[in-house]
């Protein structure tokens, strides 16, 4: 009788933790190589933007250089040339060079 086998195979029972261990190790590697450094970098960038003040020289993500003439919660007003001011979102500021 092929399909009516009532006895279970006599193999070893594997520990469920052993089968999940590779997935846990892969997650840990991804966390420490990708997720943790990125979150640390984002935290550093938020701190940089929170300390932004009038008179700082900044560089935007598009490469525009300017001097901060006004700062609000989400917007920074930059002077990029004589009588030329632009409003940018603070998130686009990449580098702050103190004046």
N, C-alpha and C positions, 0 to 999 in steps of 0.2 A: 504494500500500500504506500504509494508515494506521497499523496497529499494528506493523509490522515496521521501523520507522525505526531505522537503525543509526548515524546520525550524531548526535553530541551537539550541543546548541545552542551557538552561538558567543557566549555572554554572558561578562561579567567574573566572575572568581572573587572572592567577597567574603571578606574576612579574618574568621576566626571570632571574633577578639577584638572586632571592631566590633559583632558581633551580641550579644555578652555584656556589652559596656560599659554599656548602660542598666541591666541587672540589678545590676551592681557599684555603679553610682552610687546606685540606689535603696537598696541595702543600706547603703551608707555614710551616706546621709541618715538612715535609720532608726536606725542605730547612734548617731550623734552627737546626734540629737534625742530618742530614747527610751531606748535601752539604757544608754548611758554615764551620763547623769544619774541614772537609777534606781539603777545599781550604786554610784555615788558616794554617793547618799543612804543606801543600805543600809549601806555601810561606815561612814558617819558615825553611824548609829543603833546599830550594833554597838559602836562605840567609846564612845558615850554610855552604853550598858548595862554595858559592862565597867568603867566608872569609878563605877558606882552604889555608894553606901555608906550606912551607917546614918546617919540624921539628914537625908537629902536629902528635899525636898518634891517630889512627882511628880504628874503628871496622866496618867491612863490614857486609852486610846482611847475608852472609853465616857463619859468626862467626870468620873470620880471623882477627887477630890483627896485626897492622903494623905501621910503622912510614913513613910519607910522605917524599920522597927524591926529588920529582919533580912533578910539576903540569902544565898541559896545559888546554885548554878550556874544553875538555871533558874527558881527561884521567889523572889519578893520578898514579904515580910510587911509590910503597910502598916497603920498606925493611921489610921482615918478619922474616929474620934470617941473620946470618953472610953470606955475599956474595950471598944472595938470594933476588932478586928484582922481583916484578911482576907489570904488568900494569893492572889497573882496570878502569872501567868507574866510573866517579864521582858519578853517581846516585846510585851506590851500597854502598856508604859510608853511614852508619846509624848514627854513633856517632863520634864526634870529641872531643878528650881530649887534651886540650892545654898543650904543654910541658913546 
